[in-house]
Amino acid sequence: MSVKIRLQRHGKKGKPFYWVVAADARSKRDGRYLEKIGTYNPNTNPATIDLNLDAAVKWLHNGAQPTDTARAILSYKGALLKHHLDGGVRKGALSQEQADAKLTAWLEAKAGKVDAKKDGLSKAQADARAKALKAEQEVNAKRVAAAAQAQADAVAAAEAENATEEEAVAEVEAPAAEENNEATEA
């Protein structure tokens, strides 16, 4: 029986969530499996991977072949490196302490890279929010200025209209007042 380490799809439409499983190569994609090794959630940034390292290495030692995506996940989490170092221990090239030290150093470096990426993403997200807020404040300031200008124009137009009406009334009243003065003098 050939064993594959592969992904088993779960989740809903458009939101996949995968289990990393060791399964018989002849079983269906989402069918029977031998052991659940971990989970993989590609919906988060960076993707969330929870992997039982010892179980994955045990299956690799027993001859399980990972699929391409599963191989990338195992490599990302250090399972392939541990499998490789265990091979060196069996051959006598390394002691178990040296192999553990190399694996620990690699995992710490990897964790540092992942944390740096998360920090970079959160900083970029915060910068984008700040930029959007500043742009929105500028647009709101322009709207307030345009509304104030429109109101000032309306007030000026109303004053100009009142002034022209007063001048027209004054022109009409002035000849009438002159006629009244002439009539009283006569």
Contacts in CASP RR format, 6 or more apart in sequence:
PFRMAT RR
TARGET T0000
AUTHOR 0000-0000-0000
METHOD contacts of the structure
MODEL  1
MSVKIRLQRHGKKGKPFYWVVAADARSKRDGRYLEKIGTYNPNTNPATID
LNLDAAVKWLHNGAQPTDTARAILSYKGALLKHHLDGGVRKGALSQEQAD
AKLTAWLEAKAGKVDAKKDGLSKAQADARAKALKAEQEVNAKRVAAAAQA
QADAVAAAEAENATEEEAVAEVEAPAAEENNEATEA
1 24 0 8 1.000
1 25 0 8 1.000
2 24 0 8 1.000
2 25 0 8 1.000
2 65 0 8 1.000
3 22 0 8 1.000
3 23 0 8 1.000
3 24 0 8 1.000
3 25 0 8 1.000
3 34 0 8 1.000
3 59 0 8 1.000
3 62 0 8 1.000
3 63 0 8 1.000
3 64 0 8 1.000
3 65 0 8 1.000
4 22 0 8 1.000
4 23 0 8 1.000
4 24 0 8 1.000
4 25 0 8 1.000
4 64 0 8 1.000
4 65 0 8 1.000
4 66 0 8 1.000
4 67 0 8 1.000
4 70 0 8 1.000
5 20 0 8 1.000
5 21 0 8 1.000
5 22 0 8 1.000
5 37 0 8 1.000
5 56 0 8 1.000
5 59 0 8 1.000
5 60 0 8 1.000
5 64 0 8 1.000
5 65 0 8 1.000
5 66 0 8 1.000
5 67 0 8 1.000
5 70 0 8 1.000
5 74 0 8 1.000
6 20 0 8 1.000
6 21 0 8 1.000
6 23 0 8 1.000
6 29 0 8 1.000
6 66 0 8 1.000
6 67 0 8 1.000
6 69 0 8 1.000
6 70 0 8 1.000
7 18 0 8 1.000
7 19 0 8 1.000
7 20 0 8 1.000
7 21 0 8 1.000
7 40 0 8 1.000
7 67 0 8 1.000
7 69 0 8 1.000
7 70 0 8 1.000
8 18 0 8 1.000
8 19 0 8 1.000
8 20 0 8 1.000
8 21 0 8 1.000
8 23 0 8 1.000
8 29 0 8 1.000
8 30 0 8 1.000
8 31 0 8 1.000
8 33 0 8 1.000
9 16 0 8 1.000
9 17 0 8 1.000
9 18 0 8 1.000
9 29 0 8 1.000
9 30 0 8 1.000
10 16 0 8 1.000
10 17 0 8 1.000
10 18 0 8 1.000
10 19 0 8 1.000
10 30 0 8 1.000
11 17 0 8 1.000
15 43 0 8 1.000
16 42 0 8 1.000
16 43 0 8 1.000
17 39 0 8 1.000
17 40 0 8 1.000
17 41 0 8 1.000
17 43 0 8 1.000
18 39 0 8 1.000
18 40 0 8 1.000
18 41 0 8 1.000
18 42 0 8 1.000
19 33 0 8 1.000
19 36 0 8 1.000
19 38 0 8 1.000
19 39 0 8 1.000
19 40 0 8 1.000
20 36 0 8 1.000
20 37 0 8 1.000
20 38 0 8 1.000
20 39 0 8 1.000
20 40 0 8 1.000
20 51 0 8 1.000
20 56 0 8 1.000
20 70 0 8 1.000
20 73 0 8 1.000
21 33 0 8 1.000
21 34 0 8 1.000
21 35 0 8 1.000
21 36 0 8 1.000
21 37 0 8 1.000
21 38 0 8 1.000
22 33 0 8 1.000
22 34 0 8 1.000
22 35 0 8 1.000
22 37 0 8 1.000
22 55 0 8 1.000
22 59 0 8 1.000
22 64 0 8 1.000
23 31 0 8 1.000
23 32 0 8 1.000
23 33 0 8 1.000
23 34 0 8 1.000
24 32 0 8 1.000
24 34 0 8 1.000
25 65 0 8 1.000
27 33 0 8 1.000
35 55 0 8 1.000
35 59 0 8 1.000
37 51 0 8 1.000
37 52 0 8 1.000
37 55 0 8 1.000
37 56 0 8 1.000
37 59 0 8 1.000
38 49 0 8 1.000
38 50 0 8 1.000
38 51 0 8 1.000
38 52 0 8 1.000
39 48 0 8 1.000
39 49 0 8 1.000
39 50 0 8 1.000
40 47 0 8 1.000
40 48 0 8 1.000
40 49 0 8 1.000
40 50 0 8 1.000
40 73 0 8 1.000
41 47 0 8 1.000
41 48 0 8 1.000
41 49 0 8 1.000
45 121 0 8 1.000
46 114 0 8 1.000
46 117 0 8 1.000
46 118 0 8 1.000
46 121 0 8 1.000
49 73 0 8 1.000
49 76 0 8 1.000
49 77 0 8 1.000
51 73 0 8 1.000
51 74 0 8 1.000
51 77 0 8 1.000
51 79 0 8 1.000
53 77 0 8 1.000
53 78 0 8 1.000
53 79 0 8 1.000
53 82 0 8 1.000
56 74 0 8 1.000
56 77 0 8 1.000
56 79 0 8 1.000
57 79 0 8 1.000
57 82 0 8 1.000
57 83 0 8 1.000
57 86 0 8 1.000
60 66 0 8 1.000
60 74 0 8 1.000
60 79 0 8 1.000
60 80 0 8 1.000
60 83 0 8 1.000
61 83 0 8 1.000
61 86 0 8 1.000
66 74 0 8 1.000
71 80 0 8 1.000
74 80 0 8 1.000
75 81 0 8 1.000
76 110 0 8 1.000
78 103 0 8 1.000
78 106 0 8 1.000
78 107 0 8 1.000
78 110 0 8 1.000
81 102 0 8 1.000
81 103 0 8 1.000
81 106 0 8 1.000
82 99 0 8 1.000
82 103 0 8 1.000
85 94 0 8 1.000
85 99 0 8 1.000
85 102 0 8 1.000
85 103 0 8 1.000
86 99 0 8 1.000
88 94 0 8 1.000
88 99 0 8 1.000
89 95 0 8 1.000
89 96 0 8 1.000
89 99 0 8 1.000
94 102 0 8 1.000
END
